[in-house]
């Protein structure tokens, strides 16, 4: 675990795709806004070298759609939006995570 995150790095890498899909279920966003939102909710800081490859994989898998937004007085940026397939994937991942949570909570009691 890093001093900035309450979770081990392997957990962050494993959970990042689902968390990005969950963030995008609230509406479209650019990468920096996604990173800030996750950090504010306690996920810990995300480096661009971690965030943008994860978003690119979601896009390549057809789970996220992108469009270019022209900047007003600054550079443009890519905006990400949850695709229909991403909504289905998010529901499936949430169900799996719920099962895992129940397993962890019931083990060793």
PyMOL commands that set and color helices and strands:
alter all, ss='L'
color gray80, all
select helices_A, chain A and resi 9-24+31-40+48-60+84-106
alter helices_A, ss='H'
color red, helices_A
select strands_A, chain A and resi 29-30+64-69+77-82
alter strands_A, ss='S'
color yellow, strands_A
deselect
rebuild
show_as cartoon
